Amino acid sequence: MVSLTLSIPEELKKEMEKFPEINWSEVARASIIEKIKRFRLAEFLASKSKLTEKDIKQIGDKIKRGIAKKHNIK
């Protein structure tokens, strides 16, 4: 296994130190694995999609408007 060094804010490190029983390396590893799974799924779905970039932008804009409306954001 290889090692990976992360830089995190000092405040986050202090918070992590409050929970010494947690294996933070495993938490990071699991998070990275989950993110990779999501990216692989997104790549797979995109490879099968017939949507154009314009279609995707329109859908994204519609979603954003819906979220803004739901949360009363103007």
Summary of the structure (lengths in Angstrom):
residues: 74
radius of gyration: 19.2
end to end distance: 48.9
largest distance: 49.0
contacts: 114
relative contact order: 0.06
helix: 69%
strand: 0%
